Amino acid sequence: MFPSRLEQNQLKANISASYNKLYGQFSLTELRDVGNYRILKIVGEGSFGKVYLASHRLTHQKVVLKMGSKNDPNVVREVFYHRQFDYVYITKLYEVIVTENSVWMALEYCPGKELYEYLLIKKRIPLDECSHLFSQIVGAVFYAHSMKCVHRDLKLENILLDKKGQAKLTDFGFTRECATKGILETVCGTTVYMAPELIERKPYEGYKIDTWSLGIILYTMIHGAMPFDEEDDIKTKYRIVNNEPFYDDNFIDANGKDLIMQLLQKDPSQRPSLTQVLQHPFMFPHGSSILEKTDKTIKRQSQGCKHFHSKLERRLLKKLKQSGFDTQAIKQSVNKKKCDALAGTWQLLLEKEKRSEILRHPKRSRSVLSVKKVFEPSLPSRKGSEDLKNPEQGGKAASLKRIMSRKSDTVSIRQPINATQLKMSPQQSPAEQTEGSGNTRSNKKHNFFNKMTNFFKTKKQNGIHYQNGSPSLSSKNADKRKRNTNSFESNKNSPHRSPTRNGNGLMPGIDVEKKPHEKLKIEEPMLKKFKSNTSSEGSRQTSMGNYDSELDHRPANNEHEVPEGNKLLEQRGRPMSILSQQSEMSNDTYNSEYSTDGNISNSKANSSISSNNRNISSVILSPTGDLTDNQTTQSRVTTRRSMSIMSSASSASERSSRTDSFYDISTASSPKTMDLRAMGNYSNADTMVPRMTVGSQWLSKRGRSPVGRRGRPPKRNISRKLMNHSSSAAQSVIQEESSFDNEDDNSGALIEETEGQGIPDAPLLHDLETPSSISGTPSKPSTPICAEIQPTDTRPVLFAMGRSFSGGSRWSRNLSEERILTSDFPSLQNAGVHSDIGSADDEDNSLDD
Ligand SMILES: Nc1ncnc2c1ncn2[C@@H]1O[C@H](COP(=O)(O)OP(=O)(O)OP(=O)(O)O)[C@@H](O)[C@H]1O
């Protein structure tokens, strides 16, 4: 029967509505989905691009999506190294999605944000907490080093806090392996965190520069200010090379001081190994337990028994098989660290399963932990020197104390849970609280379960009697209960309420994310945020490949994500990270032999840099130290730099040389497994082996002849042979681009030289080139630029006010002056809120990977 007119009209309306809806979706400019992930909001912006919070569609797990340009070689570097790491204190890389122009990294979400921001709010971190957090950071670096990788850009900004307040190392954009090259030359990192040998442009041992940066991090965490930080970069460099930091006994104890002094040894060979660092008394007791667990993880992973062995994994695999998944494909993806959709989904599902397992057996896990705590070695407080002297007793006392405090947790759990308490739950990130998710539901379930358990457990103690089916309290217990409630309320209302782990286990990371703006308005920041001066091997990899291009390549931070304090810093312009290359020392030929376009860009860059050089030198040599001139110059330089970057970015050859196949996410193995020297039969010269797997494309695109630039073909042939010998190793390796350069240039010779005869004499600081020369401009400034510098007396008049002990940058001096007028020192000293990041319980759980 033909539909009536009314029905026809309704049908028409429906069709057009759904058509319009589809059309609307097609014409949306806003990004909604990437792969299996639904984008929720922007959480940050790095030099690579935007960082989004997203939800995995299949598992509803929260992840962070970090976008980078395909044209940015540091993105490749980051993916390449990051995916090899599987460690509790390193952010997990679940998946990598490659689109036409971009690379997306799905990373573990850390709602606590950066350690830098946390420190900014707290001003200083108490020693106990420092020791705990720093152990985790050192653990992460130790793990990376054990994989023969150096991070080279360790800084507060690259350490994130997860929802438990645990530290997570991230940002592997400057990482490189040291398996094939023990002594490195590329200058990279962030000036204030750079080791003296980097500043002096000596060939350096990668591991040792990380150790130095760890020293800077620890110092800054304890003091709330950086040890070497001047308005003027050159002065900062001078101080790094020549001065010792000032230690304020108000904040640091003897152990802390001793550890930092060791880490900040000017002579890299005098710096301790990370095992020694973890065993240092300052790190007690966290360091040793992390060392032990990290060792276990490394051993397990090196034996290849990483995945699909636990009961949970096997059960999950079985479930997936029953649901019709190709479990072989999943296994392959995970084992080969392909970081594809299968591996990503597996990781996220597994994490979800782990969480629900904990929720399913909360009682068991609690009691296991309690027993463990009673018998495990001591966890004395830092202040309790008694505990340190007698770890046995101290440990038991501490454990009992914790159990007692756990009881008090129980009391607080029994309090009526209001909205504020829910917000503070350590199980939930602020994002989760506001957005609502599967997790929220399960946490509620968990809370409910706990409440019920505790209710029945404690009803006898509290004298709860059932009358007519409903519980009633005896008056005594009712009083007690009231008191508990009051104490909680008063605590809650106190303006100085500490963000420490309270009855609800509040973690600092949560607090950081919760209200950074309000807090920052009250207390102005003492630290400024530093962008990585990553030039590095990256310099070889960009068409410009120099310090300056790196600087301007980094976009400004996202406005709405930058806290008030940081905006201030933004306004004054942050020092940025450096990636530089000493042309005379470098083996890198990438830039010089780059395409015509690339060369044009380079020459532009170099010319701008040379002028920058002259300007900076003249200002620095000026006896009056007129910084206004410098600023003008700098701004001009910035413009020029931007221009050269743009030209580099628009380099056609740059784009064309990056074929999709380069970005294929093939299998990954750690440089440790690629350690060719460890294989015994192969010399350093053979280390380009893996390059060939990917590199050949680059070579052909750049028009390199099969014979090396210097007519030295044999290495490549050797490498091919090696690939045949060890196909699995060769297959699994993607070598850095820098390796091309080594291959074609004289890296082998250099390594032999440095290894056989020691490091060649390094230039003295007064021979240092100005920052502009970092770009690879061969010319050196004719005048010793630092000869005139008179380092200021760097002892702080008012420690808490400055971001550094030195005169510091102008903005911080201004802040200091204002504060000297308006506030008194002791009150500021006490202003920092104390918190206890991550309990041993958290650590135990998380390390149980
Ligand atoms: N895993 C994560 N969880 C939560 N936030 C994150 C995560 N990764 C990055 N962010 C946020 O995004 C911002 C930028 O990220 P990131 O520092 O990794 O980018 P980048 O390009 O490497 O920056 P840069 O090199 O300038 O330090 C960070 O400051 C942080 O606030």
The ligand as an SDF file (V2000), in Angstrom:
LIG
                    3D

 31 33  0  0  0  0  0  0  0  0999 V2000
   51.7370   10.5080   28.8240 N   0  0  0  0  0  0  0  0  0  0  0  0
   51.2580   11.7210   29.1010 C   0  0  0  0  0  0  0  0  0  0  0  0
   50.2850   11.8930   29.9980 N   0  0  0  0  0  0  0  0  0  0  0  0
   49.7990   13.1150   30.2770 C   0  0  0  0  0  0  0  0  0  0  0  0
   50.2330   14.2400   29.6970 N   0  0  0  0  0  0  0  0  0  0  0  0
   51.1950   14.1440   28.7930 C   0  0  0  0  0  0  0  0  0  0  0  0
   51.7700   12.8830   28.4400 C   0  0  0  0  0  0  0  0  0  0  0  0
   52.7120   13.0930   27.5140 N   0  0  0  0  0  0  0  0  0  0  0  0
   52.7440   14.4020   27.2990 C   0  0  0  0  0  0  0  0  0  0  0  0
   51.8440   15.0500   28.0620 N   0  0  0  0  0  0  0  0  0  0  0  0
   51.5790   16.4790   28.1010 C   0  0  0  0  0  0  0  0  0  0  0  0
   51.9110   17.0380   26.8580 O   0  0  0  0  0  0  0  0  0  0  0  0
   52.9390   18.0110   27.0030 C   0  0  0  0  0  0  0  0  0  0  0  0
   53.9110   17.9030   25.8650 C   0  0  0  0  0  0  0  0  0  0  0  0
   54.4280   16.5880   25.7970 O   0  0  0  0  0  0  0  0  0  0  0  0
   55.9580   16.2750   25.5540 P   0  0  0  0  0  0  0  0  0  0  0  0
   56.7850   17.0760   26.5000 O   0  0  0  0  0  0  0  0  0  0  0  0
   56.1650   14.8180   25.5840 O   0  0  0  0  0  0  0  0  0  0  0  0
   56.1110   16.8100   24.1040 O   0  0  0  0  0  0  0  0  0  0  0  0
   57.4630   17.1290   23.4120 P   0  0  0  0  0  0  0  0  0  0  0  0
   57.1510   17.4740   22.0280 O   0  0  0  0  0  0  0  0  0  0  0  0
   58.3580   15.9820   23.6010 O   0  0  0  0  0  0  0  0  0  0  0  0
   57.9310   18.3820   24.2280 O   0  0  0  0  0  0  0  0  0  0  0  0
   59.3830   18.9110   24.4970 P   0  0  0  0  0  0  0  0  0  0  0  0
   60.3120   18.1670   23.6270 O   0  0  0  0  0  0  0  0  0  0  0  0
   59.2550   20.3340   24.1670 O   0  0  0  0  0  0  0  0  0  0  0  0
   59.6250   18.6780   25.9530 O   0  0  0  0  0  0  0  0  0  0  0  0
   53.5770   17.7240   28.3420 C   0  0  0  0  0  0  0  0  0  0  0  0
   53.9940   18.8870   28.9090 O   0  0  0  0  0  0  0  0  0  0  0  0
   52.4670   17.1190   29.1450 C   0  0  0  0  0  0  0  0  0  0  0  0
   51.7450   18.1160   29.7900 O   0  0  0  0  0  0  0  0  0  0  0  0
  1  2  1  0
  2  3  1  0
  2  7  2  0
  3  4  2  0
  4  5  1  0
  5  6  2  0
  6  7  1  0
  6 10  1  0
  7  8  1  0
  8  9  2  0
  9 10  1  0
 10 11  1  0
 11 12  1  0
 11 30  1  0
 12 13  1  0
 13 14  1  0
 13 28  1  0
 14 15  1  0
 15 16  1  0
 16 17  2  0
 16 18  1  0
 16 19  1  0
 19 20  1  0
 20 21  2  0
 20 22  1  0
 20 23  1  0
 23 24  1  0
 24 25  2  0
 24 26  1  0
 24 27  1  0
 28 29  1  0
 28 30  1  0
 30 31  1  0
M  END
$$$$
